[in-house]
Amino acid sequence: MSKKIVLGVSGSIAAYKSLNITRLLIKSGYEVKVVMTPAAARFVSALSFSTLSKNPVFTELIDQDTWSNHVDLGLWADAFIIAPATATTLAKLANGIADNMLIATYLSAKCPVFIAPAMDLDMWKHPSTTFNISKLESYGNKLIPVGIGELASGLNGAGRMAEPADILGYINNSLNVEQDLIGKTVLITAGPTQEAIDPVRFIRNHSTGRMGIELAQECGSRGAKVELILGPTNLEIEHPSVDVTPVISAQDMYEATISKFEHSDISIFCAAVADYRPKTKSKSKIKKSESTFSVELERTPDIAMECGERKTKNQTTIGFALETQKGLEAAKYKLKKKNLDIIVLNSLKDKGAGFKHNTNKISIVHRDGSINEYPLKTKKEVAKDVIDTLISLS
């Protein structure tokens, strides 16, 4: 079950960074609800937070003659993050002045509370701010340290709100989110490749890259540095630990993967790489003339197999096999031929599996012949199952 986060946003220019905090939390698998002070809504719209969080945003204790239930919201959360927390908000939190929805929710919260201050240098150093922070910490609240740098006033010093990626890492560590890939570099290939026939036509398959993207996010959220080699897709990924290298053709993917493979601890070959490409590419658009038309094809590089040949004893490799018939036989063959540690098998015959679905149904085949079978799950859940299996190998 995903962790539930309430994000409190108060009236600071740093409120724009809270949009990225929301995005990163969602990408990391958290469920997020946002509560804003009226002043915060003057910097960033509630609609922006609602769009990113996929949840209504709370801005008023009494909204259009309706009482907003701050008690339910406070009890719902597994953690409450207040970012940015202005000097005024710190004072209200410390003294229980519940004149807005954020403070009222804070007073009802039974979960850990994380506070990320944001203000100018002189405000940050003022004795009243120091006193309020000390008081809040004495209540058991956790302070996320401010950064040092250029401030909105033009001054340079302490008072900047911590960066969104640092806040995410702080939350992950504090909530004991699995961080079992810290120190590891994970290389992942994902998506289709696109093989040109002429300047306007190409060969490709139906892969969207979603499975590989979910794997990248799962590895990044568990502490890994992720290198994602991503073929043409409309999907986006934004995670502070994931570096994306976009590619088009199988040759592009081959070159990018080989260049990074030596430095990876774990490699996951999830891409649906084209097995064949046109032997020659026309430099101009091929005109329609004959009733039939043929294209001579040649094999593309087998990326997983070449990496398997280069693999050292300290490296782990995982493959994917999408089959339509004799799936287990084909998966076992690929597992051995490509020197993989495990292979993830799925079939287009299973409803809800394969391309263009948010779900997948997999079996994980091991080198010793053992097989773990899983029911139909979301691809986010499948990614967790695959990485859990990977961890169990060590």
Secondary structure by P-SEA (a helix, b strand, c coil): cbbbbbbbbccccaaaaaaaaaaaaaaabbbbbbbbcaaaaacccaaaaaaaacbbbbcccccccccccaaaaaaaccbbbcccccaaaaaaaaccccccaaaaaaaacccbbbbbbbbcccccccaaaaaaaaaaaaaccccccccccccccccccccccccaaaaaaaaaaaaccccccccbbbbbbbbbbbbbccccbbbbccccaaaaaaaaaaaaaaccbbbbbccccccccccccbbbbbbccaaaaaaaaaaccccccbbbcccccccccccccccccccccccbbbbbbbbccaaaaaaaaaccccbbbbbbbbbccaaaaaaaaaaaaacccbbbbbbccccccccccccbbbbbbccccbbbbbccccaaaaaaaaaaaaaaac
